[in-house]
Amino acid sequence: MCSAEPINCFPMLVNILSNTFLRLFNSTARIRVWSEPFYSIKSSEVESDVFFLCLSYMLILAAGLSPHFAMSSREDYKVKS
């Protein structure tokens, strides 16, 4: 009926309890509960924008790592370690 994760199971439990109480009071109405815990991106344009943003960030990060290691080894050479 639902997965074992609490974030998915709680709305289903509320739905079952609500409908049970409605039936106890002889009501014909039903309560429907749904859960969408994570925002889903429907637009491929937004997905490509996020991808290129992450890619550019990673490229800038990768460009900054090599000078860091080069300066580290230069300092070691200066100290003669």
C-alpha positions, 0 to 999 in steps of 0.5 A, a space after each residue: 500500500 505504501 513504502 516503508 519510508 515515513 515520508 511516503 507512508 504518513 499521507 497514506 495512513 492519514 487517508 486510511 484513517 480519515 476514510 475510516 472515520 467518515 465511514 463510521 459516521 455513515 458518510 459517503 464522502 471520501 478524502 484523498 491525500 497525495 504526497 509529492 515530497 520532492 519538487 520535480 522539474 518538468 521543463 527540460 530547459 530548466 534541467 539543462 540550465 542546472 546542468 550547465 551551471 553545475 558544469 561551469 562550477 566544476 570547471 572553475 573548481 578544477 581550474 583552481 585546484 592545480 595552482 593550489 598543488 603547485 604552490 604547495 610543492 613550491 613552498 616545500 621546495 623553499 623550506 627544503 623539506 
